[in-house]
Amino acid sequence: MLAGPPLWGCSQLVVDGTGVGAPVVDMFRQKGLVPIAITITGGDTVTGDGGNYRVPKRYLVSTMQVLLQAERLKVAEELPDATVLVQELLNFRVKIDPLTAHDSYGAWREGQHDDLVLATAVACWYGERQPGYGVW
């Protein structure tokens, strides 16, 4: 898909490299692709070298939240998984432990998924750091 229109030369492959995503990143690289790997972390520090980034989940989520609130990110109804993404967004919550003030992010109920939310958040975070789109 990246080797032909409409994506050739005007897009980048951004991949969640967390956990089981690391071998997927390796497979893409073995095939000659140059993915940007984003490893989702806790904490509050972003590190990276241009092809691999370690990004706290709070930064990914807050970037997507700002884009949704500013109506710069919209979900097209025609997308095959649009209803799934919208449902995941509705179920996604931040939880703050009152004793430690530690924040955690995810679906508010066990058994619910947040895969599309995090995939969207990874793409939003990276896209906002491209020239002309904000501060890196």
MOUR-V51896 format. One record per residue. N is the residue number from 0. PHI is phi as a letter, one per 20 degrees, with the letter a starting at -180 (999 if undefined). Layout:
n=N phi=PHI
n=N phi=PHI
This chain:
n=0 phi=999
n=1 phi=f
n=2 phi=e
n=3 phi=c
n=4 phi=f
n=5 phi=e
n=6 phi=e
n=7 phi=g
n=8 phi=m
n=9 phi=c
n=10 phi=b
n=11 phi=c
n=12 phi=e
n=13 phi=d
n=14 phi=c
n=15 phi=f
n=16 phi=e
n=17 phi=f
n=18 phi=l
n=19 phi=f
n=20 phi=f
n=21 phi=g
n=22 phi=f
n=23 phi=f
n=24 phi=g
n=25 phi=g
n=26 phi=f
n=27 phi=g
n=28 phi=f
n=29 phi=f
n=30 phi=e
n=31 phi=n
n=32 phi=e
n=33 phi=c
n=34 phi=f
n=35 phi=e
n=36 phi=e
n=37 phi=d
n=38 phi=e
n=39 phi=e
n=40 phi=c
n=41 phi=e
n=42 phi=n
n=43 phi=b
n=44 phi=c
n=45 phi=e
n=46 phi=c
n=47 phi=r
n=48 phi=c
n=49 phi=o
n=50 phi=d
n=51 phi=c
n=52 phi=c
n=53 phi=d
n=54 phi=c
n=55 phi=f
n=56 phi=g
n=57 phi=f
n=58 phi=f
n=59 phi=f
n=60 phi=f
n=61 phi=f
n=62 phi=f
n=63 phi=f
n=64 phi=f
n=65 phi=f
n=66 phi=f
n=67 phi=f
n=68 phi=f
n=69 phi=e
n=70 phi=l
n=71 phi=e
n=72 phi=d
n=73 phi=c
n=74 phi=d
n=75 phi=f
n=76 phi=f
n=77 phi=f
n=78 phi=f
n=79 phi=g
n=80 phi=d
n=81 phi=g
n=82 phi=f
n=83 phi=f
n=84 phi=f
n=85 phi=f
n=86 phi=f
n=87 phi=f
n=88 phi=f
n=89 phi=f
n=90 phi=e
n=91 phi=f
n=92 phi=c
n=93 phi=e
n=94 phi=c
n=95 phi=d
n=96 phi=f
n=97 phi=f
n=98 phi=e
n=99 phi=d
n=100 phi=m
n=101 phi=f
n=102 phi=d
n=103 phi=c
n=104 phi=c
n=105 phi=r
n=106 phi=f
n=107 phi=f
n=108 phi=c
n=109 phi=g
n=110 phi=n
n=111 phi=e
n=112 phi=d
n=113 phi=c
n=114 phi=f
n=115 phi=f
n=116 phi=f
n=117 phi=f
n=118 phi=f
n=119 phi=f
n=120 phi=f
n=121 phi=f
n=122 phi=f
n=123 phi=f
n=124 phi=g
n=125 phi=f
n=126 phi=f
n=127 phi=f
n=128 phi=d
n=129 phi=e
n=130 phi=g
n=131 phi=n
n=132 phi=c
n=133 phi=p
n=134 phi=d
n=135 phi=d
